[in-house]
Amino acid sequence: MTIKKPLAIKQPEVGQLIRKVRLLAGLTQEQFAATLGVIYSTINRWENGPSKPSPLAMEKIEALCK
């Protein structure tokens, strides 16, 4: 799966993508947050709110897809 860079993806598309990756990995938001080294509320904001991951976080998410 190829992921566009975060600046190229707008909400809600980035939130849907993150949710899809997380669910395909079989992880809860809490588990996904621990895997990426962020807190639960960060994942929640990425999936449901106006926030988008940093480029470093997107690299980590992309690495999970491989």
C-alpha positions in Angstrom: 0.0 0.0 0.0 1.4 3.4 -1.0 0.5 6.3 1.2 0.5 9.9 -0.1 2.5 12.3 2.0 0.4 14.0 4.7 0.4 17.4 3.0 -1.1 15.9 -0.1 -4.0 14.2 1.8 -6.7 16.2 3.4 -9.2 15.3 6.2 -11.3 13.2 6.3 -9.4 11.1 3.8 -6.3 10.9 6.0 -8.4 9.9 9.0 -10.1 7.1 7.0 -6.7 5.9 5.8 -5.3 5.7 9.3 -8.4 3.9 10.6 -8.1 1.4 7.8 -4.4 0.7 8.4 -5.1 0.4 12.2 -8.0 -2.0 11.6 -6.0 -4.1 9.1 -3.3 -4.4 11.7 -5.9 -5.6 14.2 -5.0 -2.9 16.7 -7.1 -0.7 19.0 -6.5 3.0 19.0 -4.5 2.6 22.2 -2.4 -0.2 20.7 -1.8 1.7 17.5 -0.8 4.8 19.5 1.8 2.7 21.5 3.2 1.3 18.3 3.7 4.8 16.9 4.9 6.3 20.2 2.0 8.7 20.6 -0.9 8.9 23.0 -4.4 7.6 22.4 -6.0 11.0 21.9 -3.6 11.7 19.1 -4.8 8.7 17.1 -8.4 9.7 17.9 -7.8 13.2 16.6 -6.2 11.9 13.5 -9.1 9.6 12.8 -12.0 11.9 13.8 -10.8 15.4 13.9 -9.0 18.1 12.0 -5.5 16.9 13.0 -3.1 15.1 10.6 0.0 13.1 11.4 3.4 14.7 11.1 5.7 13.5 8.3 7.6 11.3 10.8 4.4 9.7 12.0 3.4 9.1 8.4 6.7 7.3 7.8 6.0 5.0 10.8 2.5 4.3 9.5 3.8 3.6 6.1 6.4 1.2 7.6 3.5 -0.7 9.2 2.0 -1.2 5.8 5.0 -3.0 4.5 
